[in-house]
Amino acid sequence: MNETRDRKGTVRLPTLISLILGACVGSGIFALPQNVANVASPGAAVIGWAITGVGMLCVAFVFQSLALRKPHLDSGVYSYVRAGLGDFVGFASGWGYWLASIIAQVGYATLFFSSLGYFIPLFDGRNLLVNALAVTVMNWVIFAVLARGIQQAAILNIITTVAKLLPIAAFLILVAFVGFHTEIFTADFWGRLATFGSDGTGAGDHSASLSTQVKGMMLFTVWAFIGIEGASAYSRRAKTRRDVSLATLLGFLAVFVLLLLVSFLSYGVASRQDLAQMGDNSMAEVLKVVVGPWGGGLISAGLCISVLGAYVSWQMLCAEPLTMMAQDELLPKKLGTINPNGAPVAAQLLSAVVIQLFIVVFFLNESAYTTMVQLATSLYLIPYLFAALYLLLLATKGGGFRHPDAGSKFNLDGPAVARRANLLHGIIAAVGVAYSLWLFYAADPKFVLLGMVLVVPGMVAYVLTRLRHGGRIFNAFEWFISAVVIIAAVAAVVGIVQGTVTLD
């Protein structure tokens, strides 16, 4: 395994934090009032956010801890898992992360133009072909920008991150001091009225149970946090590993506060039923209730800037694992090509081509934004689960503290500190594993199955590459994992043929 690579060290702490904010504060926060209200009452949301907060904090700490314990590993999402669980499991994590990022970008671009429809009716979503063509143009324009190099893309990301936080700040201030009503927030606090069905969709003649409400909001809250590992994914370009660790923690705290405020303040503006009937840009509709049409315009403009920034962030992030896997001879070597501007142009080109394919697939199926969210989130769970497993292995074995370039206190202090750190990291990892498994349980099974179908082409490329280089294809654990993937993919194909597994 090639664990040490030349680093340019061009990315500093503010840029790492902006990458996290740019990736997390994308489209999810703008759709949050509708997404959560559609499945959960305020009381259920309190429980759901508590679970999500603890779970995602542990996921963030997993990557922070691994950045300290394994500072010589690059592109954390992929390389951490590979180091601990083998080539194929590392590959599957990196591939799943890449595909999820691809699907997320299609969702971001689609939402960008539907939000632009607030100002330009041509893009209001009724003409799917126009939106698909516009998304196509956006895809290749962003690719051209990224091909010019990392610094230009990072500057664009910082600008869009700052620009999109301003309308969100305006939303929080106006809603908190002008539009929030305690009586609306506390009405049917636990969702006991028969307005919403047991499936959380608003249909039926009985209320959903509290556990059903909490379960229903899980993937939407996780989607709003996707990207918390962004600094880790870009760790090989960071100035120091401490920057990676600190950016992960600060990024999580900032995102969590924003999500909580947007979610709970919205419950105090309109009834849960009204929130559930709003569109994807429900934050704009909430502010429109508070201050009138100009509020909707302000948030719609913010959403356009936000998803554009998130698109750039994810296009930057998703190419990194693909490049690393090619350089580690798990994918064709040409995918690891870096152009004179320092951009992984081959991986970015493949990403742009696959984005284009998904644009066609989602257009032909008339898939909704929420469909893309759930499919992408199911794929993100793969690297989250395996990264937490790796930290759990390190903590139980007591490994990963002593590296000459670690720059952490673990190099300097004695065994007592190491024991305490192992205990803490073990707890963090155990919660991260349990939370990831819970999310797989909470997810719609069809999206998990469809995700496995998308992993299979990567398996084929992996096997062919390994055979070309004469390496071992699978160890015993990897044979088990590959069998699970294939069985799930076959089940998905059977479901697609029978019409029980669809993209709607």
VEXDREN-2710 file (C-alpha; in Angstrom, 1 decimal):
% VEXDREN-2710
k/r/px/py/pz
1/MET/0.0/0.0/0.0
2/ASN/1.3/3.4/-1.0
3/GLU/0.6/5.3/2.2
4/THR/3.0/8.2/1.7
5/ARG/2.6/10.7/-1.1
6/ASP/4.0/14.0/-2.0
7/ARG/1.9/16.8/-0.6
8/LYS/1.7/20.3/-1.8
9/GLY/0.1/21.4/1.4
10/THR/-1.9/24.1/-0.3
11/VAL/-5.2/23.9/1.6
12/ARG/-5.4/25.8/4.9
13/LEU/-7.8/25.6/7.9
14/PRO/-10.3/28.2/6.6
15/THR/-10.5/26.5/3.2
16/LEU/-11.1/23.1/4.9
17/ILE/-13.9/24.5/7.0
18/SER/-15.4/26.2/4.0
19/LEU/-15.3/22.8/2.2
20/ILE/-17.3/21.2/5.0
21/LEU/-19.8/24.1/5.1
22/GLY/-20.0/24.2/1.4
23/ALA/-20.7/20.5/1.2
24/CYS/-23.1/20.3/4.2
25/VAL/-25.0/23.6/3.7
26/GLY/-26.1/22.7/0.3
27/SER/-29.7/21.9/-0.6
28/GLY/-30.7/19.9/2.5
29/ILE/-31.0/22.8/4.9
30/PHE/-33.3/24.6/2.4
31/ALA/-35.6/21.6/2.1
32/LEU/-35.5/20.7/5.8
33/PRO/-38.7/22.4/7.0
34/GLN/-40.8/20.3/4.5
35/ASN/-38.8/17.1/4.7
36/VAL/-38.9/16.9/8.5
37/ALA/-42.5/18.1/9.0
38/ASN/-43.7/15.6/6.4
39/VAL/-42.7/12.7/8.6
40/ALA/-42.3/14.1/12.2
41/SER/-44.0/16.3/14.8
42/PRO/-41.9/18.8/16.8
43/GLY/-41.6/16.3/19.7
44/ALA/-40.5/13.5/17.4
45/ALA/-38.1/15.9/15.7
46/VAL/-36.5/16.7/19.1
47/ILE/-35.8/13.0/19.6
48/GLY/-34.7/12.5/16.0
49/TRP/-32.3/15.4/16.2
50/ALA/-30.9/14.2/19.5
51/ILE/-30.1/10.8/17.9
52/THR/-28.7/12.4/14.7
53/GLY/-26.6/14.9/16.7
54/VAL/-25.0/12.2/18.8
55/GLY/-24.6/9.8/15.9
56/MET/-23.2/12.4/13.4
57/LEU/-21.0/13.9/16.1
58/CYS/-19.5/10.4/16.6
59/VAL/-19.1/10.1/12.8
60/ALA/-17.3/13.4/12.8
61/PHE/-15.1/12.3/15.7
62/VAL/-14.4/9.1/13.9
63/PHE/-12.8/11.1/11.0
64/GLN/-11.2/13.5/13.5
65/SER/-9.7/10.6/15.5
66/LEU/-8.4/8.8/12.4
67/ALA/-6.8/12.0/11.1
68/LEU/-4.8/12.1/14.4
69/ARG/-4.0/8.4/14.6
70/LYS/-3.2/7.9/10.9
71/PRO/-1.9/11.2/9.7
72/HIS/0.1/9.5/6.9
73/LEU/-3.1/8.2/5.2
74/ASP/-4.5/10.4/2.4
75/SER/-8.1/10.8/1.2
76/GLY/-9.5/9.6/4.5
77/VAL/-12.9/8.2/3.5
78/TYR/-11.2/5.7/1.3
79/SER/-7.7/5.1/2.7
80/TYR/-8.8/4.7/6.3
81/VAL/-11.1/1.8/5.4
82/ARG/-8.5/0.2/3.1
83/ALA/-5.9/0.3/5.8
84/GLY/-8.1/-1.4/8.3
85/LEU/-10.3/-3.8/6.3
86/GLY/-8.5/-4.6/3.1
87/ASP/-8.2/-3.4/-0.5
88/PHE/-11.7/-4.4/-1.6
89/VAL/-13.6/-3.0/1.4
90/GLY/-11.6/0.2/1.0
91/PHE/-12.4/0.3/-2.7
92/ALA/-16.1/-0.3/-2.1
93/SER/-16.2/2.6/0.4
94/GLY/-14.4/4.9/-2.0
95/TRP/-16.6/3.8/-4.9
96/GLY/-19.8/4.2/-2.9
97/TYR/-18.7/7.6/-1.7
98/TRP/-17.9/8.6/-5.3
99/LEU/-21.2/7.4/-6.7
100/ALA/-23.2/9.1/-3.9
101/SER/-21.4/12.3/-4.6
102/ILE/-22.3/12.0/-8.3
103/ILE/-26.0/11.5/-7.5
104/ALA/-25.9/14.3/-5.0
105/GLN/-24.5/16.6/-7.7
106/VAL/-27.4/15.8/-10.1
107/GLY/-29.8/16.6/-7.3
108/TYR/-28.0/19.8/-6.5
109/ALA/-28.0/20.9/-10.1
110/THR/-31.7/20.0/-10.6
111/LEU/-32.7/21.9/-7.5
112/PHE/-30.6/24.9/-8.6
113/PHE/-32.6/25.3/-11.8
114/SER/-35.9/24.6/-10.2
115/SER/-35.1/27.4/-7.7
116/LEU/-34.0/29.6/-10.5
117/GLY/-37.5/29.2/-11.8
118/TYR/-38.6/31.5/-9.0
119/PHE/-37.1/34.3/-11.1
120/ILE/-37.1/32.7/-14.6
121/PRO/-40.3/30.8/-15.3
122/LEU/-38.6/28.7/-18.0
123/PHE/-36.9/26.7/-15.2
124/ASP/-39.9/26.3/-12.9
125/GLY/-39.8/22.5/-13.2
126/ARG/-42.7/21.9/-15.5
127/ASN/-40.4/21.6/-18.5
128/LEU/-38.2/18.7/-17.5
129/LEU/-36.3/18.6/-20.8
130/VAL/-35.2/22.2/-20.4
131/ASN/-34.0/21.6/-16.9
132/ALA/-32.1/18.4/-18.0
133/LEU/-30.4/20.4/-20.7
134/ALA/-29.5/23.2/-18.3
135/VAL/-28.1/20.7/-15.8
136/THR/-26.0/19.2/-18.6
137/VAL/-24.5/22.6/-19.4
138/MET/-23.8/23.3/-15.8
139/ASN/-22.1/20.0/-15.4
140/TRP/-19.6/20.7/-18.1
141/VAL/-19.0/24.3/-17.2
142/ILE/-18.1/23.3/-13.6
143/PHE/-15.8/20.6/-15.0
144/ALA/-14.0/23.2/-17.1
145/VAL/-13.6/25.4/-14.0
146/LEU/-12.2/22.6/-11.8
147/ALA/-9.8/21.5/-14.6
148/ARG/-8.0/24.8/-14.1
149/GLY/-6.8/23.7/-10.7
150/ILE/-7.6/23.3/-7.0
151/GLN/-6.8/26.9/-5.9
152/GLN/-9.3/28.4/-8.3
153/ALA/-12.0/26.0/-7.3
154/ALA/-11.3/26.5/-3.6
155/ILE/-11.6/30.3/-4.0
156/LEU/-15.0/29.8/-5.7
157/ASN/-16.1/27.5/-2.9
158/ILE/-15.2/30.1/-0.2
159/ILE/-17.1/32.9/-2.1
160/THR/-20.2/30.8/-2.5
161/THR/-20.1/29.6/1.1
162/VAL/-20.0/33.1/2.5
163/ALA/-22.7/34.3/0.1
164/LYS/-25.2/31.5/0.9
165/LEU/-24.8/31.9/4.7
166/LEU/-26.1/35.5/4.6
167/PRO/-29.7/34.7/3.5
168/ILE/-29.7/31.8/6.0
169/ALA/-28.7/34.2/8.7
170/ALA/-31.5/36.6/7.6
171/PHE/-34.0/33.7/7.8
172/LEU/-33.0/32.8/11.3
173/ILE/-33.2/36.4/12.6
174/LEU/-36.5/37.3/10.9
175/VAL/-38.3/34.1/11.9
176/ALA/-37.0/34.1/15.5
177/PHE/-37.9/37.7/16.2
178/VAL/-40.9/38.3/13.8
179/GLY/-42.5/35.1/12.7
180/PHE/-42.2/32.5/15.5
181/HIS/-45.4/31.7/17.5
182/THR/-45.2/29.4/20.6
183/GLU/-48.8/28.3/20.2
184/ILE/-48.2/27.0/16.7
185/PHE/-45.0/25.3/17.8
186/THR/-46.7/23.4/20.7
187/ALA/-49.9/22.5/18.9
188/ASP/-50.0/18.7/18.5
189/PHE/-46.4/18.6/19.7
190/TRP/-46.2/14.8/19.6
191/GLY/-48.1/14.3/16.4
192/ARG/-51.1/12.5/17.9
193/LEU/-53.7/14.0/15.6
194/ALA/-55.0/11.8/12.7
195/THR/-53.8/14.2/10.1
196/PHE/-50.7/12.1/9.1
197/GLY/-50.8/8.4/8.3
198/SER/-48.7/5.7/9.9
199/ASP/-46.4/5.8/6.9
200/GLY/-45.6/9.4/7.6
201/THR/-46.9/10.6/4.2
202/GLY/-49.9/12.4/5.4
203/ALA/-52.4/9.8/4.2
204/GLY/-54.5/7.6/6.5
205/ASP/-57.0/7.9/9.3
206/HIS/-54.6/7.4/12.2
207/SER/-51.5/9.2/13.5
208/ALA/-48.0/7.8/13.0
209/SER/-46.4/6.3/16.1
210/LEU/-43.5/8.2/17.7
211/SER/-41.0/5.6/16.6
212/THR/-42.2/5.7/13.0
213/GLN/-41.9/9.5/13.0
214/VAL/-38.4/9.4/14.4
215/LYS/-37.4/6.7/11.9
216/GLY/-38.9/8.6/9.0
217/MET/-36.8/11.7/9.5
218/MET/-33.4/9.9/9.9
219/LEU/-32.2/9.9/6.3
220/PHE/-33.2/13.5/5.7
221/THR/-31.3/14.7/8.8
222/VAL/-28.3/12.6/7.7
223/TRP/-28.5/14.1/4.2
224/ALA/-28.2/17.6/5.8
225/PHE/-24.9/16.5/7.4
226/ILE/-23.4/14.7/4.4
227/GLY/-20.0/16.3/3.8
228/ILE/-18.9/16.5/7.4
229/GLU/-16.0/14.2/6.4
230/GLY/-15.0/16.7/3.7
231/ALA/-11.8/17.9/5.4
232/SER/-10.7/14.3/5.8
233/ALA/-11.4/13.5/2.2
234/TYR/-9.1/16.4/1.2
235/SER/-6.5/15.7/3.9
236/ARG/-3.5/15.0/1.6
237/ARG/-3.7/18.7/0.5
238/ALA/-3.9/20.1/4.0
239/LYS/-1.1/22.2/5.6
240/THR/-1.3/20.1/8.8
241/ARG/-3.3/17.1/10.1
242/ARG/-4.3/19.2/13.0
243/ASP/-6.1/21.5/10.6
244/VAL/-8.1/18.4/9.3
245/SER/-9.1/17.5/12.9
246/LEU/-10.0/21.0/14.0
247/ALA/-11.9/21.7/10.7
248/THR/-14.0/18.6/11.2
249/LEU/-15.1/19.5/14.7
250/LEU/-15.8/23.2/14.0
251/GLY/-17.6/22.3/10.8
252/PHE/-19.9/19.9/12.6
253/LEU/-20.8/22.3/15.3
254/ALA/-21.6/25.1/12.9
255/VAL/-23.7/22.9/10.7
256/PHE/-25.6/21.3/13.6
257/VAL/-26.6/24.7/15.1
258/LEU/-27.8/25.9/11.7
259/LEU/-29.9/22.8/11.1
260/LEU/-31.5/22.8/14.5
261/LEU/-32.5/26.5/14.3
262/VAL/-34.0/26.2/10.8
263/SER/-35.9/23.0/11.7
264/PHE/-37.4/24.1/15.0
265/LEU/-38.1/27.8/14.1
266/SER/-40.1/26.7/11.1
267/TYR/-42.4/24.7/13.3
268/GLY/-43.3/28.0/15.0
269/VAL/-44.3/29.7/11.8
270/ALA/-46.8/27.4/10.1
271/SER/-48.6/24.2/11.2
272/ARG/-47.0/20.9/10.5
273/GLN/-49.6/20.2/7.8
274/ASP/-48.8/23.4/6.0
275/LEU/-45.1/22.8/6.2
276/ALA/-45.5/19.3/4.8
277/GLN/-47.3/20.7/1.7
278/MET/-44.5/23.1/0.8
279/GLY/-42.0/22.5/-2.0
280/ASP/-38.4/21.5/-2.0
281/ASN/-37.3/25.1/-1.2
282/SER/-39.6/25.1/1.8
283/MET/-37.3/27.6/3.7
284/ALA/-38.3/30.2/1.1
285/GLU/-42.0/29.5/1.6
286/VAL/-41.6/29.7/5.4
287/LEU/-40.0/33.2/5.2
288/LYS/-42.6/34.2/2.6
289/VAL/-45.2/33.5/5.3
290/VAL/-43.3/35.8/7.7
291/VAL/-42.4/38.8/5.5
292/GLY/-44.1/38.3/2.2
293/PRO/-42.8/37.6/-1.4
294/TRP/-39.5/39.3/-1.0
295/GLY/-38.5/36.8/1.6
296/GLY/-39.2/33.9/-0.8
297/GLY/-37.0/35.7/-3.4
298/LEU/-34.2/36.2/-0.9
299/ILE/-34.0/32.6/0.2
300/SER/-34.4/31.3/-3.4
301/ALA/-31.4/33.4/-4.4
302/GLY/-29.6/32.0/-1.4
303/LEU/-30.5/28.5/-2.5
304/CYS/-29.2/29.0/-6.0
305/ILE/-25.9/30.2/-4.6
306/SER/-25.9/27.4/-2.0
307/VAL/-26.4/24.5/-4.4
308/LEU/-23.9/26.0/-6.8
309/GLY/-21.3/26.1/-4.0
310/ALA/-22.3/22.6/-2.9
311/TYR/-21.9/21.3/-6.5
312/VAL/-18.4/22.7/-6.7
313/SER/-17.5/21.3/-3.3
314/TRP/-18.7/17.8/-4.2
315/GLN/-17.1/17.8/-7.6
316/MET/-13.8/18.6/-5.8
317/LEU/-14.4/16.0/-3.1
318/CYS/-15.6/13.1/-5.2
319/ALA/-12.6/13.0/-7.5
320/GLU/-10.1/12.6/-4.7
321/PRO/-10.9/8.9/-3.7
322/LEU/-11.1/8.0/-7.4
323/THR/-7.7/9.4/-8.0
324/MET/-6.2/7.7/-4.9
325/MET/-7.7/4.3/-5.9
326/ALA/-6.1/4.6/-9.3
327/GLN/-2.8/5.5/-7.9
328/ASP/-3.0/2.5/-5.5
329/GLU/-3.7/0.3/-8.5
330/LEU/-7.2/-0.6/-7.6
331/LEU/-8.5/1.1/-10.7
332/PRO/-6.9/1.8/-14.1
333/LYS/-3.8/3.9/-13.6
334/LYS/-4.9/6.6/-16.1
335/LEU/-7.6/7.7/-13.6
336/GLY/-4.9/9.0/-11.3
337/THR/-3.6/11.5/-13.8
338/ILE/-2.9/15.0/-12.5
339/ASN/-2.7/17.9/-15.0
340/PRO/-0.1/20.7/-14.8
341/ASN/-2.6/22.8/-12.8
342/GLY/-2.7/20.2/-10.0
343/ALA/-6.2/19.0/-10.9
344/PRO/-7.1/15.3/-11.0
345/VAL/-8.5/15.8/-14.5
346/ALA/-9.0/12.2/-15.5
347/ALA/-11.1/11.5/-12.4
348/GLN/-13.0/14.7/-12.8
349/LEU/-13.7/13.8/-16.5
350/LEU/-15.1/10.4/-15.6
351/SER/-17.2/12.0/-12.8
352/ALA/-18.6/14.5/-15.3
353/VAL/-19.4/11.7/-17.8
354/VAL/-21.2/9.6/-15.1
355/ILE/-23.1/12.7/-13.9
356/GLN/-24.3/13.1/-17.5
357/LEU/-25.5/9.4/-17.5
358/PHE/-27.4/9.9/-14.3
359/ILE/-29.0/13.1/-15.7
360/VAL/-30.4/11.0/-18.5
361/VAL/-31.6/8.2/-16.2
362/PHE/-33.3/10.5/-13.7
363/PHE/-34.8/12.6/-16.5
364/LEU/-36.3/9.5/-18.2
365/ASN/-37.7/8.3/-14.9
366/GLU/-38.9/11.8/-13.9
367/SER/-37.3/11.2/-10.5
368/ALA/-37.9/13.7/-7.7
369/TYR/-35.2/15.4/-5.7
370/THR/-36.1/13.4/-2.6
371/THR/-35.4/10.2/-4.6
372/MET/-31.9/11.4/-5.4
373/VAL/-31.4/12.3/-1.7
374/GLN/-32.4/8.9/-0.4
375/LEU/-30.4/7.0/-3.0
376/ALA/-27.3/9.1/-2.4
377/THR/-27.6/8.9/1.4
378/SER/-27.8/5.1/1.3
379/LEU/-24.5/5.0/-0.6
380/TYR/-22.8/7.4/1.9
381/LEU/-23.6/5.0/4.7
382/ILE/-21.1/2.5/3.3
383/PRO/-17.9/4.5/4.1
384/TYR/-19.3/5.9/7.3
385/LEU/-19.9/2.3/8.6
386/PHE/-16.5/1.0/7.6
387/ALA/-14.5/4.0/8.8
388/ALA/-16.1/3.6/12.2
389/LEU/-15.3/-0.1/12.2
390/TYR/-11.6/0.7/11.4
391/LEU/-11.4/3.1/14.4
392/LEU/-12.9/0.5/16.6
393/LEU/-10.2/-2.0/15.5
394/LEU/-7.5/0.6/16.2
395/ALA/-8.9/1.4/19.6
396/THR/-9.2/-2.2/20.7
397/LYS/-5.7/-3.1/19.4
398/GLY/-4.2/0.2/20.7
399/GLY/-2.6/1.0/17.4
400/GLY/-2.2/4.2/15.3
401/PHE/-0.6/6.6/17.9
402/ARG/3.0/6.8/16.9
403/HIS/3.9/8.3/13.5
404/PRO/6.7/10.8/13.0
405/ASP/4.4/13.2/11.1
406/ALA/1.5/12.9/13.4
407/GLY/1.9/16.3/15.1
408/SER/-0.3/15.1/18.0
409/LYS/0.0/14.7/21.7
410/PHE/-0.2/11.0/21.4
411/ASN/3.5/11.0/20.2
412/LEU/4.7/12.7/23.4
413/ASP/2.7/11.4/26.3
414/GLY/2.9/8.0/28.0
415/PRO/0.8/4.8/28.0
416/ALA/-1.8/6.2/30.4
417/VAL/-2.8/8.9/27.9
418/ALA/-2.9/6.2/25.2
419/ARG/-5.2/4.0/27.3
420/ARG/-7.6/6.9/27.9
421/ALA/-7.6/7.8/24.2
422/ASN/-8.2/4.2/23.2
423/LEU/-11.2/4.1/25.6
424/LEU/-12.6/7.3/24.3
425/HIS/-12.1/6.4/20.6
426/GLY/-13.6/3.0/21.2
427/ILE/-16.8/4.5/22.6
428/ILE/-16.9/7.0/19.6
429/ALA/-16.3/4.2/17.1
430/ALA/-18.9/1.8/18.8
431/VAL/-21.6/4.6/18.6
432/GLY/-20.6/5.4/15.0
433/VAL/-21.0/1.7/14.0
434/ALA/-24.3/1.4/15.8
435/TYR/-25.6/4.6/14.3
436/SER/-24.6/3.6/10.8
437/LEU/-26.3/0.2/11.2
438/TRP/-29.4/2.0/12.5
439/LEU/-29.5/4.2/9.4
440/PHE/-29.4/1.2/7.1
441/TYR/-32.4/-0.1/9.1
442/ALA/-34.2/3.2/8.8
443/ALA/-33.5/3.6/5.1
444/ASP/-36.0/2.5/2.5
445/PRO/-34.8/-1.0/1.5
446/LYS/-35.2/-0.3/-2.2
447/PHE/-32.6/2.4/-2.1
448/VAL/-30.1/0.2/-0.3
449/LEU/-30.7/-2.5/-3.0
450/LEU/-30.3/0.0/-5.8
451/GLY/-27.1/1.2/-4.2
452/MET/-25.7/-2.3/-4.4
453/VAL/-26.5/-2.5/-8.1
454/LEU/-24.3/0.6/-8.6
455/VAL/-21.5/-1.0/-6.7
456/VAL/-21.3/-4.0/-9.0
457/PRO/-19.7/-2.1/-12.1
458/GLY/-17.0/-0.9/-9.7
459/MET/-16.4/-4.5/-8.6
460/VAL/-15.9/-5.5/-12.2
461/ALA/-13.4/-2.7/-12.7
462/TYR/-11.6/-3.6/-9.5
463/VAL/-11.3/-7.3/-10.3
464/LEU/-10.0/-6.7/-13.8
465/THR/-7.5/-4.2/-12.5
466/ARG/-6.3/-6.6/-9.8
467/LEU/-5.9/-9.4/-12.3
468/ARG/-3.9/-7.1/-14.6
469/HIS/-1.5/-6.4/-11.8
470/GLY/-1.4/-9.9/-10.5
471/GLY/-2.7/-9.1/-7.0
472/ARG/-5.0/-11.1/-4.8
473/ILE/-8.6/-10.3/-5.6
474/PHE/-10.3/-10.9/-2.2
475/ASN/-9.4/-12.2/1.3
476/ALA/-11.9/-14.2/3.3
477/PHE/-13.7/-11.1/4.7
478/GLU/-13.8/-9.5/1.3
479/TRP/-15.4/-12.6/-0.2
480/PHE/-18.2/-12.3/2.3
481/ILE/-18.7/-8.6/1.6
482/SER/-18.7/-9.1/-2.2
483/ALA/-21.2/-12.0/-1.8
484/VAL/-23.5/-9.7/0.2
485/VAL/-23.2/-7.0/-2.5
486/ILE/-24.0/-9.4/-5.3
487/ILE/-26.9/-11.0/-3.6
488/ALA/-28.4/-7.6/-2.8
489/ALA/-27.8/-6.5/-6.4
490/VAL/-29.5/-9.6/-7.8
491/ALA/-32.5/-9.0/-5.5
492/ALA/-32.7/-5.4/-6.8
493/VAL/-32.6/-6.5/-10.5
494/VAL/-35.4/-9.0/-9.8
495/GLY/-37.4/-6.3/-8.1
496/ILE/-36.8/-3.9/-11.0
497/VAL/-38.0/-6.6/-13.5
498/GLN/-41.1/-7.2/-11.3
499/GLY/-41.8/-3.5/-10.8
500/THR/-41.4/-3.6/-7.0
501/VAL/-38.1/-1.6/-7.1
502/THR/-38.3/1.7/-8.9
503/LEU/-36.8/5.2/-8.8
504/ASP/-39.9/7.0/-7.8
END
